[in-house]
Amino acid sequence: MTLFRTPRLLAPRLLAPRLLACLGLISAVTLTASVGHAQSAPGVSVNHGWALATAAVGDPTTGYFTLTNTAGTPDTLTKAACPIADHTIMRDATGKTIDHLVIAPGQTVIFGPQGPSLALSDTHFQLFRHAVVPCSLDFEQSGAIQLMLHVEPKDATAYTKPMGE
């Protein structure tokens, strides 16, 4: 008769979600320093990225940011991708899907509640206030640029500047 049992390791299917959650938290803490500050590539500047919190895993959310073409020639935003969601879609102010957006030289486009936005669907995590969502934007001329979305409360209507910015 054995009095003590050897502890079992967590099954891989139970361990994987916990490991991913820990890695996500480490990434969020590491990336927080760059949230809100301008990200740029030659000819393009992106800042004040934010998204709405979600109530549960899988819930859709919306991403917003300010985009400026700093080049002397037009550039075209051709794709947006946020790996925390199965689908990232660019939409116009009416909610219609757009496959590209031309930005004139010197033009600033505000992706916001009253304008174009990013629709993120089938999210892999619940998004809590103050979390960070990494995304990328692809441009015809400027190439890829990193975009960080700071998660705001579900009922937010504008970007809230983080402390220290």
Buried (B, 14 or more C-beta within 10 A) or exposed (E): EEEEEEEEEEEEEEEEEEEEEEEBEEEBEEBBEBBBEEBBBEBBBBBBBBBBBBEEEBBBBBBBBBBBBBBEEBBBBEEBBBEBBEEBBBBEEEEEEEEEBEBEEEEEBBBBEEEBBBBBEEBEBBBEEBBBBBBBBBBEBBEEBBBBBBBBEEEBEEBBEBEEE
